[in-house]
Amino acid sequence: MYLHGTSTINGQGHLEIGGCDTTDLAQRYGTPLYIMDETLVRQRCREYVDAFRASGLKYQVAYASKAFCVMAMCRIVEEEGMSLDVVSDGELYTALQAGFPAERIHFHGNNKTPYEIEMALEAKIGCFVVDNFVELQLLNAIAGEKRQKANVLLRITPGVEAHTHEYISTGQEDSKFGFDLGNGSAYQAVREAATLPNLTLLGIHSHIGSQIFEVDGFKLAVEKVADFAVQVRGELDVTFTVVNLGGGFGIRYVDGDTPLAVSEYVKAITDSVKERFGAANYPLPEIWTEPGRSIVGDAGTTLYTVGTYKDIPGVRKYVAVDGGMTDNPRPALYDSKYEAMLANRAGEPGEEVVSIAGKCCESGDMLIWDVRLPVVTSGDLLAVACTGAYNYAMASNYNRIRRPAVVFVKNGRSDVVVTRESYENLVGNDLIPERMRAKVGTPSL
């Protein structure tokens, strides 16, 4: 497993993160356990802020909270001077409960409910990213009822397909997201938004996909956005003061992944903005961006305890752990790849190739196919790297498995930021109708 951030192998041959021995963490908090390297999270935040500051452009870096949204993470984002992107009432509520400044919150989503819009307006968030014509009219109407004026960006699909998995590619023409640039709906949306009395059109938003390792897609998106900005300025007398170029910056999950440094992504984007808008004599807009995975992804490690194993001669050896697709559905959803090590025997060489199975009652519950480890035995601790993004966020209670705890580690200290679910949590929302209560213990025919 690739060691990064504050991860190291200590003198006892154990994996250590944030100055904390993972075997001690397992003993104290149990497994499965999400471990977040707080130092690395903050470092990533600062890399984005520093890179944009160096560009000389006005900017906002908004953490995409869908990657990992808990109150402690919202606090870090606020402390690092960033904005926050939310996509639901739950994410918005989490941010507000954490004390995040509402004026630095951007609300995304292709199907915001009237309740969510009302909630966001009452909180006086900074901006709505409008996804379709229905929302445009709905937001204008609700804002009018509340006698408010809402700041909006229009999400457009620029027709740029990034080199990524088809399920996380969002900038192409055939997408559930946004107003299409090619068929004229984006132009119509600008014309409509500019006339609605309860909206202030700041500009446009573009997101081309996720887990992107090159800059060409971003540069092409800037080109298309700039051309569109020039067109609507000339024909509709609308000048965009904000251009949001989304996120999608890749991270290293396994050997062979080749993400660029944050500064390289940012420089490519900001240089393109200066070149394209400058050439058109267009006032340089404020640039917003929305990194999520690239801030928390490689800062996360999931710790499991090995249980059973099964050796099929000439086929493979299955090693089962006490978690699986309930705490990491990405391999099942996206065929995602991960690296791992035995945290309690981190200094030992790999001697066998095994496949890591989860404990769910699904044949597809496989976390890693074919990973080389020391000879594995029951009770070993398995650490899977780069699980900070879209793991806790997408966790479920399938098979009534309880979701793990989350701890932040830094400078030898560990802090629980999400407690492990209890059995009471599992049944806390369950109700038995009164007509069934009288029949408890009586077989139903």
Secondary structure as a PSIPRED ss2 file (coil, helix, strand):
# PSIPRED VFORMAT (PSIPRED V4.0)

   1 M C   1.000  0.000  0.000
   2 Y C   1.000  0.000  0.000
   3 L C   1.000  0.000  0.000
   4 H C   1.000  0.000  0.000
   5 G C   1.000  0.000  0.000
   6 T C   1.000  0.000  0.000
   7 S C   1.000  0.000  0.000
   8 T E   0.000  0.000  1.000
   9 I E   0.000  0.000  1.000
  10 N C   1.000  0.000  0.000
  11 G C   1.000  0.000  0.000
  12 Q C   1.000  0.000  0.000
  13 G C   1.000  0.000  0.000
  14 H C   1.000  0.000  0.000
  15 L E   0.000  0.000  1.000
  16 E E   0.000  0.000  1.000
  17 I E   0.000  0.000  1.000
  18 G C   1.000  0.000  0.000
  19 G C   1.000  0.000  0.000
  20 C E   0.000  0.000  1.000
  21 D E   0.000  0.000  1.000
  22 T H   0.000  1.000  0.000
  23 T H   0.000  1.000  0.000
  24 D H   0.000  1.000  0.000
  25 L H   0.000  1.000  0.000
  26 A H   0.000  1.000  0.000
  27 Q H   0.000  1.000  0.000
  28 R H   0.000  1.000  0.000
  29 Y H   0.000  1.000  0.000
  30 G C   1.000  0.000  0.000
  31 T C   1.000  0.000  0.000
  32 P C   1.000  0.000  0.000
  33 L E   0.000  0.000  1.000
  34 Y E   0.000  0.000  1.000
  35 I E   0.000  0.000  1.000
  36 M E   0.000  0.000  1.000
  37 D E   0.000  0.000  1.000
  38 E H   0.000  1.000  0.000
  39 T H   0.000  1.000  0.000
  40 L H   0.000  1.000  0.000
  41 V H   0.000  1.000  0.000
  42 R H   0.000  1.000  0.000
  43 Q H   0.000  1.000  0.000
  44 R H   0.000  1.000  0.000
  45 C H   0.000  1.000  0.000
  46 R H   0.000  1.000  0.000
  47 E H   0.000  1.000  0.000
  48 Y H   0.000  1.000  0.000
  49 V H   0.000  1.000  0.000
  50 D H   0.000  1.000  0.000
  51 A H   0.000  1.000  0.000
  52 F H   0.000  1.000  0.000
  53 R H   0.000  1.000  0.000
  54 A H   0.000  1.000  0.000
  55 S H   0.000  1.000  0.000
  56 G C   1.000  0.000  0.000
  57 L C   1.000  0.000  0.000
  58 K C   1.000  0.000  0.000
  59 Y E   0.000  0.000  1.000
  60 Q E   0.000  0.000  1.000
  61 V E   0.000  0.000  1.000
  62 A E   0.000  0.000  1.000
  63 Y E   0.000  0.000  1.000
  64 A E   0.000  0.000  1.000
  65 S H   0.000  1.000  0.000
  66 K H   0.000  1.000  0.000
  67 A H   0.000  1.000  0.000
  68 F C   1.000  0.000  0.000
  69 C C   1.000  0.000  0.000
  70 V C   1.000  0.000  0.000
  71 M H   0.000  1.000  0.000
  72 A H   0.000  1.000  0.000
  73 M H   0.000  1.000  0.000
  74 C H   0.000  1.000  0.000
  75 R H   0.000  1.000  0.000
  76 I H   0.000  1.000  0.000
  77 V H   0.000  1.000  0.000
  78 E H   0.000  1.000  0.000
  79 E H   0.000  1.000  0.000
  80 E C   1.000  0.000  0.000
  81 G C   1.000  0.000  0.000
  82 M C   1.000  0.000  0.000
  83 S E   0.000  0.000  1.000
  84 L E   0.000  0.000  1.000
  85 D E   0.000  0.000  1.000
  86 V E   0.000  0.000  1.000
  87 V C   1.000  0.000  0.000
  88 S C   1.000  0.000  0.000
  89 D H   0.000  1.000  0.000
  90 G H   0.000  1.000  0.000
  91 E H   0.000  1.000  0.000
  92 L H   0.000  1.000  0.000
  93 Y H   0.000  1.000  0.000
  94 T H   0.000  1.000  0.000
  95 A H   0.000  1.000  0.000
  96 L H   0.000  1.000  0.000
  97 Q H   0.000  1.000  0.000
  98 A C   1.000  0.000  0.000
  99 G C   1.000  0.000  0.000
 100 F C   1.000  0.000  0.000
 101 P C   1.000  0.000  0.000
 102 A H   0.000  1.000  0.000
 103 E H   0.000  1.000  0.000
 104 R H   0.000  1.000  0.000
 105 I E   0.000  0.000  1.000
 106 H E   0.000  0.000  1.000
 107 F E   0.000  0.000  1.000
 108 H C   1.000  0.000  0.000
 109 G C   1.000  0.000  0.000
 110 N C   1.000  0.000  0.000
 111 N C   1.000  0.000  0.000
 112 K C   1.000  0.000  0.000
 113 T C   1.000  0.000  0.000
 114 P H   0.000  1.000  0.000
 115 Y H   0.000  1.000  0.000
 116 E H   0.000  1.000  0.000
 117 I H   0.000  1.000  0.000
 118 E H   0.000  1.000  0.000
 119 M H   0.000  1.000  0.000
 120 A H   0.000  1.000  0.000
 121 L H   0.000  1.000  0.000
 122 E H   0.000  1.000  0.000
 123 A H   0.000  1.000  0.000
 124 K C   1.000  0.000  0.000
 125 I C   1.000  0.000  0.000
 126 G C   1.000  0.000  0.000
 127 C E   0.000  0.000  1.000
 128 F E   0.000  0.000  1.000
 129 V E   0.000  0.000  1.000
 130 V E   0.000  0.000  1.000
 131 D C   1.000  0.000  0.000
 132 N C   1.000  0.000  0.000
 133 F H   0.000  1.000  0.000
 134 V H   0.000  1.000  0.000
 135 E H   0.000  1.000  0.000
 136 L H   0.000  1.000  0.000
 137 Q H   0.000  1.000  0.000
 138 L H   0.000  1.000  0.000
 139 L H   0.000  1.000  0.000
 140 N H   0.000  1.000  0.000
 141 A H   0.000  1.000  0.000
 142 I H   0.000  1.000  0.000
 143 A H   0.000  1.000  0.000
 144 G H   0.000  1.000  0.000
 145 E H   0.000  1.000  0.000
 146 K C   1.000  0.000  0.000
 147 R C   1.000  0.000  0.000
 148 Q C   1.000  0.000  0.000
 149 K C   1.000  0.000  0.000
 150 A E   0.000  0.000  1.000
 151 N E   0.000  0.000  1.000
 152 V E   0.000  0.000  1.000
 153 L E   0.000  0.000  1.000
 154 L E   0.000  0.000  1.000
 155 R E   0.000  0.000  1.000
 156 I E   0.000  0.000  1.000
 157 T E   0.000  0.000  1.000
 158 P C   1.000  0.000  0.000
 159 G C   1.000  0.000  0.000
 160 V C   1.000  0.000  0.000
 161 E C   1.000  0.000  0.000
 162 A C   1.000  0.000  0.000
 163 H C   1.000  0.000  0.000
 164 T C   1.000  0.000  0.000
 165 H C   1.000  0.000  0.000
 166 E H   0.000  1.000  0.000
 167 Y H   0.000  1.000  0.000
 168 I H   0.000  1.000  0.000
 169 S C   1.000  0.000  0.000
 170 T C   1.000  0.000  0.000
 171 G C   1.000  0.000  0.000
 172 Q C   1.000  0.000  0.000
 173 E C   1.000  0.000  0.000
 174 D C   1.000  0.000  0.000
 175 S C   1.000  0.000  0.000
 176 K C   1.000  0.000  0.000
 177 F C   1.000  0.000  0.000
 178 G C   1.000  0.000  0.000
 179 F E   0.000  0.000  1.000
 180 D E   0.000  0.000  1.000
 181 L C   1.000  0.000  0.000
 182 G C   1.000  0.000  0.000
 183 N C   1.000  0.000  0.000
 184 G C   1.000  0.000  0.000
 185 S H   0.000  1.000  0.000
 186 A H   0.000  1.000  0.000
 187 Y H   0.000  1.000  0.000
 188 Q H   0.000  1.000  0.000
 189 A H   0.000  1.000  0.000
 190 V H   0.000  1.000  0.000
 191 R H   0.000  1.000  0.000
 192 E H   0.000  1.000  0.000
 193 A H   0.000  1.000  0.000
 194 A C   1.000  0.000  0.000
 195 T C   1.000  0.000  0.000
 196 L C   1.000  0.000  0.000
 197 P C   1.000  0.000  0.000
 198 N C   1.000  0.000  0.000
 199 L E   0.000  0.000  1.000
 200 T E   0.000  0.000  1.000
 201 L E   0.000  0.000  1.000
 202 L E   0.000  0.000  1.000
 203 G E   0.000  0.000  1.000
 204 I E   0.000  0.000  1.000
 205 H E   0.000  0.000  1.000
 206 S E   0.000  0.000  1.000
 207 H C   1.000  0.000  0.000
 208 I C   1.000  0.000  0.000
 209 G C   1.000  0.000  0.000
 210 S C   1.000  0.000  0.000
 211 Q C   1.000  0.000  0.000
 212 I E   0.000  0.000  1.000
 213 F C   1.000  0.000  0.000
 214 E C   1.000  0.000  0.000
 215 V C   1.000  0.000  0.000
 216 D H   0.000  1.000  0.000
 217 G H   0.000  1.000  0.000
 218 F H   0.000  1.000  0.000
 219 K H   0.000  1.000  0.000
 220 L H   0.000  1.000  0.000
 221 A H   0.000  1.000  0.000
 222 V H   0.000  1.000  0.000
 223 E H   0.000  1.000  0.000
 224 K H   0.000  1.000  0.000
 225 V H   0.000  1.000  0.000
 226 A H   0.000  1.000  0.000
 227 D H   0.000  1.000  0.000
 228 F H   0.000  1.000  0.000
 229 A H   0.000  1.000  0.000
 230 V H   0.000  1.000  0.000
 231 Q H   0.000  1.000  0.000
 232 V H   0.000  1.000  0.000
 233 R H   0.000  1.000  0.000
 234 G H   0.000  1.000  0.000
 235 E H   0.000  1.000  0.000
 236 L H   0.000  1.000  0.000
 237 D C   1.000  0.000  0.000
 238 V C   1.000  0.000  0.000
 239 T C   1.000  0.000  0.000
 240 F C   1.000  0.000  0.000
 241 T C   1.000  0.000  0.000
 242 V E   0.000  0.000  1.000
 243 V E   0.000  0.000  1.000
 244 N E   0.000  0.000  1.000
 245 L C   1.000  0.000  0.000
 246 G C   1.000  0.000  0.000
 247 G C   1.000  0.000  0.000
 248 G C   1.000  0.000  0.000
 249 F E   0.000  0.000  1.000
 250 G C   1.000  0.000  0.000
 251 I C   1.000  0.000  0.000
 252 R C   1.000  0.000  0.000
 253 Y C   1.000  0.000  0.000
 254 V C   1.000  0.000  0.000
 255 D C   1.000  0.000  0.000
 256 G C   1.000  0.000  0.000
 257 D C   1.000  0.000  0.000
 258 T C   1.000  0.000  0.000
 259 P C   1.000  0.000  0.000
 260 L C   1.000  0.000  0.000
 261 A C   1.000  0.000  0.000
 262 V H   0.000  1.000  0.000
 263 S H   0.000  1.000  0.000
 264 E H   0.000  1.000  0.000
 265 Y H   0.000  1.000  0.000
 266 V H   0.000  1.000  0.000
 267 K H   0.000  1.000  0.000
 268 A H   0.000  1.000  0.000
 269 I H   0.000  1.000  0.000
 270 T H   0.000  1.000  0.000
 271 D H   0.000  1.000  0.000
 272 S H   0.000  1.000  0.000
 273 V H   0.000  1.000  0.000
 274 K H   0.000  1.000  0.000
 275 E H   0.000  1.000  0.000
 276 R H   0.000  1.000  0.000
 277 F H   0.000  1.000  0.000
 278 G H   0.000  1.000  0.000
 279 A H   0.000  1.000  0.000
 280 A C   1.000  0.000  0.000
 281 N C   1.000  0.000  0.000
 282 Y C   1.000  0.000  0.000
 283 P C   1.000  0.000  0.000
 284 L C   1.000  0.000  0.000
 285 P C   1.000  0.000  0.000
 286 E E   0.000  0.000  1.000
 287 I E   0.000  0.000  1.000
 288 W E   0.000  0.000  1.000
 289 T E   0.000  0.000  1.000
 290 E C   1.000  0.000  0.000
 291 P C   1.000  0.000  0.000
 292 G C   1.000  0.000  0.000
 293 R H   0.000  1.000  0.000
 294 S H   0.000  1.000  0.000
 295 I H   0.000  1.000  0.000
 296 V H   0.000  1.000  0.000
 297 G H   0.000  1.000  0.000
 298 D H   0.000  1.000  0.000
 299 A H   0.000  1.000  0.000
 300 G E   0.000  0.000  1.000
 301 T E   0.000  0.000  1.000
 302 T E   0.000  0.000  1.000
 303 L E   0.000  0.000  1.000
 304 Y E   0.000  0.000  1.000
 305 T E   0.000  0.000  1.000
 306 V E   0.000  0.000  1.000
 307 G E   0.000  0.000  1.000
 308 T E   0.000  0.000  1.000
 309 Y E   0.000  0.000  1.000
 310 K E   0.000  0.000  1.000
 311 D E   0.000  0.000  1.000
 312 I E   0.000  0.000  1.000
 313 P C   1.000  0.000  0.000
 314 G C   1.000  0.000  0.000
 315 V C   1.000  0.000  0.000
 316 R E   0.000  0.000  1.000
 317 K E   0.000  0.000  1.000
 318 Y E   0.000  0.000  1.000
 319 V E   0.000  0.000  1.000
 320 A E   0.000  0.000  1.000
 321 V E   0.000  0.000  1.000
 322 D C   1.000  0.000  0.000
 323 G C   1.000  0.000  0.000
 324 G C   1.000  0.000  0.000
 325 M C   1.000  0.000  0.000
 326 T C   1.000  0.000  0.000
 327 D C   1.000  0.000  0.000
 328 N C   1.000  0.000  0.000
 329 P C   1.000  0.000  0.000
 330 R H   0.000  1.000  0.000
 331 P H   0.000  1.000  0.000
 332 A H   0.000  1.000  0.000
 333 L H   0.000  1.000  0.000
 334 Y H   0.000  1.000  0.000
 335 D C   1.000  0.000  0.000
 336 S C   1.000  0.000  0.000
 337 K C   1.000  0.000  0.000
 338 Y C   1.000  0.000  0.000
 339 E C   1.000  0.000  0.000
 340 A E   0.000  0.000  1.000
 341 M E   0.000  0.000  1.000
 342 L E   0.000  0.000  1.000
 343 A H   0.000  1.000  0.000
 344 N H   0.000  1.000  0.000
 345 R H   0.000  1.000  0.000
 346 A C   1.000  0.000  0.000
 347 G C   1.000  0.000  0.000
 348 E C   1.000  0.000  0.000
 349 P C   1.000  0.000  0.000
 350 G C   1.000  0.000  0.000
 351 E C   1.000  0.000  0.000
 352 E E   0.000  0.000  1.000
 353 V E   0.000  0.000  1.000
 354 V E   0.000  0.000  1.000
 355 S E   0.000  0.000  1.000
 356 I E   0.000  0.000  1.000
 357 A E   0.000  0.000  1.000
 358 G C   1.000  0.000  0.000
 359 K C   1.000  0.000  0.000
 360 C C   1.000  0.000  0.000
 361 C C   1.000  0.000  0.000
 362 E C   1.000  0.000  0.000
 363 S C   1.000  0.000  0.000
 364 G C   1.000  0.000  0.000
 365 D C   1.000  0.000  0.000
 366 M E   0.000  0.000  1.000
 367 L E   0.000  0.000  1.000
 368 I E   0.000  0.000  1.000
 369 W E   0.000  0.000  1.000
 370 D E   0.000  0.000  1.000
 371 V E   0.000  0.000  1.000
 372 R E   0.000  0.000  1.000
 373 L E   0.000  0.000  1.000
 374 P C   1.000  0.000  0.000
 375 V C   1.000  0.000  0.000
 376 V C   1.000  0.000  0.000
 377 T C   1.000  0.000  0.000
 378 S C   1.000  0.000  0.000
 379 G C   1.000  0.000  0.000
 380 D C   1.000  0.000  0.000
 381 L E   0.000  0.000  1.000
 382 L E   0.000  0.000  1.000
 383 A E   0.000  0.000  1.000
 384 V E   0.000  0.000  1.000
 385 A E   0.000  0.000  1.000
 386 C C   1.000  0.000  0.000
 387 T C   1.000  0.000  0.000
 388 G C   1.000  0.000  0.000
 389 A C   1.000  0.000  0.000
 390 Y C   1.000  0.000  0.000
 391 N C   1.000  0.000  0.000
 392 Y C   1.000  0.000  0.000
 393 A C   1.000  0.000  0.000
 394 M C   1.000  0.000  0.000
 395 A C   1.000  0.000  0.000
 396 S C   1.000  0.000  0.000
 397 N C   1.000  0.000  0.000
 398 Y H   0.000  1.000  0.000
 399 N H   0.000  1.000  0.000
 400 R H   0.000  1.000  0.000
 401 I C   1.000  0.000  0.000
 402 R C   1.000  0.000  0.000
 403 R C   1.000  0.000  0.000
 404 P C   1.000  0.000  0.000
 405 A E   0.000  0.000  1.000
 406 V E   0.000  0.000  1.000
 407 V E   0.000  0.000  1.000
 408 F E   0.000  0.000  1.000
 409 V E   0.000  0.000  1.000
 410 K E   0.000  0.000  1.000
 411 N C   1.000  0.000  0.000
 412 G C   1.000  0.000  0.000
 413 R E   0.000  0.000  1.000
 414 S E   0.000  0.000  1.000
 415 D E   0.000  0.000  1.000
 416 V E   0.000  0.000  1.000
 417 V E   0.000  0.000  1.000
 418 V E   0.000  0.000  1.000
 419 T C   1.000  0.000  0.000
 420 R C   1.000  0.000  0.000
 421 E C   1.000  0.000  0.000
 422 S C   1.000  0.000  0.000
 423 Y H   0.000  1.000  0.000
 424 E H   0.000  1.000  0.000
 425 N H   0.000  1.000  0.000
 426 L H   0.000  1.000  0.000
 427 V H   0.000  1.000  0.000
 428 G C   1.000  0.000  0.000
 429 N C   1.000  0.000  0.000
 430 D C   1.000  0.000  0.000
 431 L C   1.000  0.000  0.000
 432 I C   1.000  0.000  0.000
 433 P C   1.000  0.000  0.000
 434 E H   0.000  1.000  0.000
 435 R H   0.000  1.000  0.000
 436 M H   0.000  1.000  0.000
 437 R H   0.000  1.000  0.000
 438 A C   1.000  0.000  0.000
 439 K C   1.000  0.000  0.000
 440 V C   1.000  0.000  0.000
 441 G C   1.000  0.000  0.000
 442 T C   1.000  0.000  0.000
 443 P C   1.000  0.000  0.000
 444 S C   1.000  0.000  0.000
 445 L C   1.000  0.000  0.000
